[in-house]
Amino acid sequence: MEVKVLFICLGNICRSPMAEAVFRNLVERDRLSATISCDSAGTGGWHTGNPPHQGTRDILKLNKISDTGIFARQLLDKDLEQFDYLIAMDNSNISNIKKLSEALDGTKVRLLMDYTEHYSGKEVPDPYYTGNFEEVYELVKDGCEGLLQEIKSKYLL
């Protein structure tokens, strides 16, 4: 069985590609790439085809995490069915995701910060507007570590 995780933000150039890269790095570290896969998407399509924002690439490089192969894409209806976890960066993203499907299982769509004890219920601020890529990286890293732990416990990996 493969567990599929999709990280979602507004434009898919800052937060969700950062989460995809960080999570992929954690999965590779734990040698779980054959069992867990991830991707990212944006609820809007303005940046489709573009690499992550330079601020995201810089903070990933500083932390020795690769963003190879990550390009912005828009969330598709089929993503809602194909992924086991739909992980949003903020409540606005959750609203936009739910607009795509009335029948979407509420437990499938969660905030990334729901997976951390330190920031539970918090949204990940958009560094496209704030410029605070360091804060966003710390939040994303903490959330991704918690999400991976939950997946490992749930699926006994």
N, C-alpha and C positions, 0 to 999 in steps of 0.2 A: 504494500500500500504506500502511496505517495501522498504526503500532506502538502497542500498548495496554499501559499500565503500571498495575498495581494495587498500592497501598501498603497494608500490613496490620499492624494491631497488635491489642491485646486488645479495647478498647472503642470504638475509632474516634472518640475525642474529643480526644486529645492528639497522639500521635506521627504516626499515619498521615494525619490531616487536615493537620497541619503539613507533612509531606512532599508531600502532594498540592498544597498551595498554593505551596510553594517550587518544586517541579518545574514546575508550570504556569507560574509566573512566568519561569523559565529558558527554557522552551519558547517562550513568547510573546516574550521578549527576542531569541531567535534566529530568530524568525519561522517556527517549525516547527509551529504549531498545526494546520495542515491535514494534517500527517504523523504527529504524535505526540499521543496523548491520555492522560489519566490520571484515576484515581479512587482512592478509599480505602474500606476496609471494616474491620470488627472481627471477630475470631473469636467474640466474644460479642455478644449483642443487647441488653444492658441499656440502652444510650443511644440506640437507634434513633430517628431523627427529630430528635435534638438538634443544635444548632450545636456547633462546637468549644468545648472548655474555655476559660474566660476567660483563663487563662495562655497558651494557644496563640494566642488572638486578640490578646492584648496584645503578644506578641513579634513576631507577624506585622505588626501595625500599626506597631510601632517600626521595623521594617525595610521599611516601605512595600510590603507584600505583601498582596494581597486574599484574603479567605477567603469571598468571595461565592459562594453556591450550594453550600457544603459542609455536609452534614448527615450525622450518623452513620447507618450501615447495617451490617447483618450480612453477612459473607461467605456467598455462595451457591455451590452446586455448579456452576452454569453459569459462574460467574466463572473457575473453574479452566480452562475451555475457551476462554472469550472473550478472556482477556488473554494477551499474549505474555510479560510479566514479572510475577511475583508477588513483591513485595518486602516481606519481613518485617522487623520492628524487632528481634526477639530470637528465640532458639532455641525458646522456648516457643510462639511464634506459628508457627514452621515445623512443630513437632510437631502443633499443632492443624490446620494446613492439610493436612498429609499424612494426617490421620485422615479427611478428607473423601474422599480418593481414593487407593487403593492404586496405581493405574496412573499417577499423576502423574509427569511427567518431572522428575527431580531437578534438572536444569539450569534449569528454569523458576522454581524457588523459591530465592531467595537472600536473604541478609541485606543490608540497605542498606549496611552498612559494608564489604561485600565490594567495593564500588565506589570505595573510597578507599585511597590508599597510607598515609595518616596513621593510620587506625584499623582497618585490615584485621582481620577476625575478631571485632571488638568488637560488642557489642550496644548498642542505643540504650536508655538507662535510661528508665523510665516516669516522667515528671514528675508524673503524677497522684499518685504516692506520694512522690517526692523534692522536688517543687516547683522543680526546677532547669530551668526552661524555656530559660534562656540557653544552658546546655551542650547541651541537646537540639537547640536551633536550630542551633548550630555544627556538630554532628554531622550533622544532617539536611541542612544546606546543602552540606557537603562531600560527603556520599554522593550527593545529587541531582546535583551537578555532575559527579561521576565517572560516574554512570549515564547521564547525557545524553551525555557524551563517548563512552561505549561504544556507545550506540545510534547516534550519528552516524557512528562509524567502521564499525560492522557493516553499517549500511544506506546508507552513503556519502551522508549528508545534508549 
